[in-house]
């Protein structure tokens, strides 16, 4: 029997607490997050996107509004990273964007499109891809690749207690973004909302008045349902 049972008991408690903190710290360090490294469009594009969003919500009120949790944007790279690496990822992305004269880019919006989801469609305004955009994306992916995590679960996304499970198709989309949605496969666009596919088919058949705009900034967001920019994580400094 120990000669100092009270001391031994206290020591066990302290060691247990330290062990628990170490496990918690390790869990926090290894947490994975789904991010969107994106360009923020100027007022011209935002105005067009909001007009389309209002139109879609008039026919499908259950759709989402373009707001703080559904920020209008152009996705440059969607991926999974450890939260512990988020600052390094943001710094790497900022260096790429700062060297790419992002706000000086002149981009052309030229048509509507949508991604089918059963009877609904996720609509967007398509932006003409340019050599500058492709090069910017290529450099961005190269800079962030050392920090990538292959996959994750719904816990990596912004969800709600009422809707906690992310569509597996979105998880797969993020997994393969660098290989299937980049380079020659890159389809730059600004998501505008949800509506019935029948309505969207009619909208796509309408004439589209193309317009020019520029990026106003860049940021890192946490992804939400439908690949929306749901939570601002880092506003990127483009002046470095």
Steps between C-alpha positions, in 0.01 A plus 500: 500500500628854425616696801342822371162407351366858488805627315483209259132560436558869432784416263276260308235768464753754366642247255150413385415866439822556309437192290147617422625843398764344278236288328274801456790703363584223257137479388491876438824489304374220277158648425431527127311785338353542150610830351441709191784728391308751294483829317245754614328672203449872474168684534410442133498122534342508846214709363435253218527198732259651753249579224506138381477376858189711562347364179568139601364549850180643354431162338665289772475676839672209677823585320780688675561874483840647415605623841782475754472120504460471120758750380519567122841377382712326239648178638866468405579193711290290736684255724537340843773615739581468869380794707852516646629585149238761417730799560773347281247424227363854513848650485593283201179598318553869576850489350366347179216750468726795583727405211212448259359854473161360600306825515636597158341199327222576252252212495198436279174343620331345199230244587295317764542136597385263771599177671203258524397370841198274445210735414700811594802672352780703654526800271792726421641766268788362296819702462723470196821320589821683411869403492554732798232323705636157408853604594380652827314183590798281405734701724245499782457123493877449493545727802229331707561137399749429784221560752223294339302228674350238269144492637274587793149459637204735543673630814743691275218716362270766641177322586206544736340267757198482270712409197825343625584270207674631188417343165771238423520642148629828645767318702610320183499829308744649750714184498553517123496877447870520411474229233145531365409869546828678430714583199321411176201383710469829690152654477517834682156611611300683765227287659163676505257262672257210473193454282302222329686362198202564272520871581878507461478334159280787384733756654803350324318529166461877545750743344780592741641851497869447572680746726850573628611511863812462714585324826488738797693276740576147611424295808490156658156374601372184663269313267135435576220305332499522118862620510401845621749738660341468840749639754779752453828363635758741359487816294814482288739793469575555131765770548793284618 
